[in-house]
Amino acid sequence: MTNPPDKTASDAPTGPAGSVPSTVSDSPARTPDLPAVGDPGQATSGGSTPAVREMGSLPAERTSSAPPVGRPRTGMFFARDTGDTSGYGGLVKEPYTPPRTERPYGGYFDEIADALASAMADRQIPETAIEQITVAHREMTIFVEREHLVSLLQICRDEASLRFEVAASISGVDYGAGVPRRLHVVYDLLSMTYRRRFRLEVAVDVTDATVPSAVAVYPTADWHEREIWDMFGVVFAGHPGLTRILMPDDWAGHPQRKDYPLGGIPVEYKGAEIAPPDQRRAYT
């Protein structure tokens, strides 16, 4: 399982508890008639201009849920002592908190936001279902509450003004201990009708790692969700057959969690074992 675009396993989070890209483009926004897939134009952050709330628009601010937060990073490549000759052991990086983008979002992102808000109102889905909207690197991420995830996916697929027919990718992310709601599930949606992309993202705590299954809306989610369960331990409620897809059925743990032990690599033909990466050669 790979991390979603602009998020790496070593980066501190994105989302309503932790994740998302780090830089918001400040180029002028443009609204093409028919943009190429993944090219919404130069999306912009609101900067110092306060957001203008319009009828039917998604909320620019939320106070009912904890804001996205990161955690500081120190060192790299497990180098934390005098054995480090690269200098990375002394690296300290400030925690990253993804920005909350204010309108206008730029390009077709405002059209997506308005269409989604209108459909939510028609279906009596509360505005609080949207935790945050972030636009960065010309990509739009809408963080949502898991209780409303399936309903929002249904809207994205069926609403005539949205028509995101394809779940191009569903990915898991773990931002490690110390990050609230550290496990994220990211839904990259593609509209073949309008040639547009954006993503929904939901975050859960490791002690309550349950997300409703999207298989009923996007049948191909079957395989994505099985892999996320296998690698990250996120349980997808309502999945028709949630079993491991990469690791053996009796495997203990979820290998892509940040707290999963690295372990050695058995070299069976020699009867030897390679030490874990953090226990290998030290430079003295």
SULKA-V998834 format. One record per backbone hydrogen bond with DSSP energy under -0.5 kcal/mol. NH is the residue of the N-H (numbers start at 1). CO is the residue of the C=O. E is the energy in kcal/mol with one decimal. If there is no record, write none. Layout:
NH,CO,E
NH,CO,E
This chain:
7,4,-1.5
11,8,-0.9
14,18,-2.3
14,19,-1.0
15,18,-0.9
15,19,-3.0
17,15,-4.1
18,15,-2.5
19,13,-1.1
20,14,-0.7
25,23,-0.5
32,30,-0.5
39,36,-2.6
40,38,-0.5
40,138,-0.5
43,41,-1.2
44,105,-1.4
45,25,-0.7
49,46,-1.9
50,48,-0.6
53,51,-0.6
57,54,-2.2
73,93,-2.2
75,91,-2.7
79,76,-2.1
80,78,-0.9
84,81,-1.7
85,83,-0.6
90,87,-1.3
91,88,-1.9
93,73,-3.2
101,99,-0.7
101,133,-2.2
109,106,-1.6
110,107,-0.6
112,108,-2.0
113,109,-2.5
114,110,-2.5
115,111,-2.4
116,112,-2.6
117,113,-2.4
118,114,-2.4
119,115,-2.2
120,116,-2.3
121,117,-2.1
122,118,-2.1
123,119,-1.7
124,121,-1.1
125,120,-2.9
126,124,-0.6
129,126,-1.9
130,127,-2.1
131,129,-0.6
131,143,-3.0
132,143,-1.2
134,141,-2.6
136,134,-0.5
136,139,-2.3
137,23,-1.2
139,136,-1.5
141,134,-2.8
142,199,-2.5
143,132,-2.8
143,141,-0.6
144,201,-2.6
145,129,-2.3
148,145,-1.4
149,146,-1.2
152,148,-2.2
153,149,-2.5
154,150,-2.4
155,151,-2.0
156,152,-2.5
157,153,-2.0
158,154,-2.7
159,155,-2.6
162,159,-1.9
163,159,-1.9
164,156,-3.5
165,163,-1.5
166,190,-2.2
168,166,-1.2
168,188,-1.1
169,188,-1.4
171,186,-2.3
173,184,-2.0
175,182,-1.7
179,176,-1.3
180,178,-0.6
182,179,-0.7
183,204,-1.8
184,173,-2.6
184,182,-0.5
185,202,-2.6
186,171,-2.7
187,200,-3.3
188,169,-2.8
188,186,-0.7
189,187,-0.7
189,198,-2.6
190,166,-2.9
191,196,-2.9
192,190,-0.7
193,163,-0.7
195,191,-1.1
196,191,-1.1
198,189,-1.5
199,140,-2.1
200,187,-2.1
201,142,-2.1
202,185,-2.3
204,183,-2.9
208,205,-1.5
209,206,-0.6
210,208,-2.2
211,235,-2.9
213,237,-2.9
217,214,-1.1
218,214,-3.2
219,217,-0.5
221,218,-2.5
222,219,-1.8
223,220,-0.8
224,220,-1.1
225,221,-3.2
226,222,-1.6
227,223,-1.9
228,224,-2.4
229,225,-2.5
230,226,-2.3
231,227,-2.8
232,228,-2.9
233,228,-0.8
233,229,-1.4
234,228,-0.7
235,209,-3.2
235,233,-0.5
237,211,-1.5
237,235,-0.9
239,236,-1.8
243,241,-1.4
251,248,-2.1
253,251,-0.5
256,231,-1.9
257,254,-2.1
260,257,-1.7
265,274,-1.1
266,264,-0.6
267,272,-2.8
268,266,-0.9
270,267,-1.6
271,267,-1.1
272,267,-1.6
274,265,-1.9
279,276,-2.3
280,277,-1.0
283,83,-1.2
284,282,-0.6
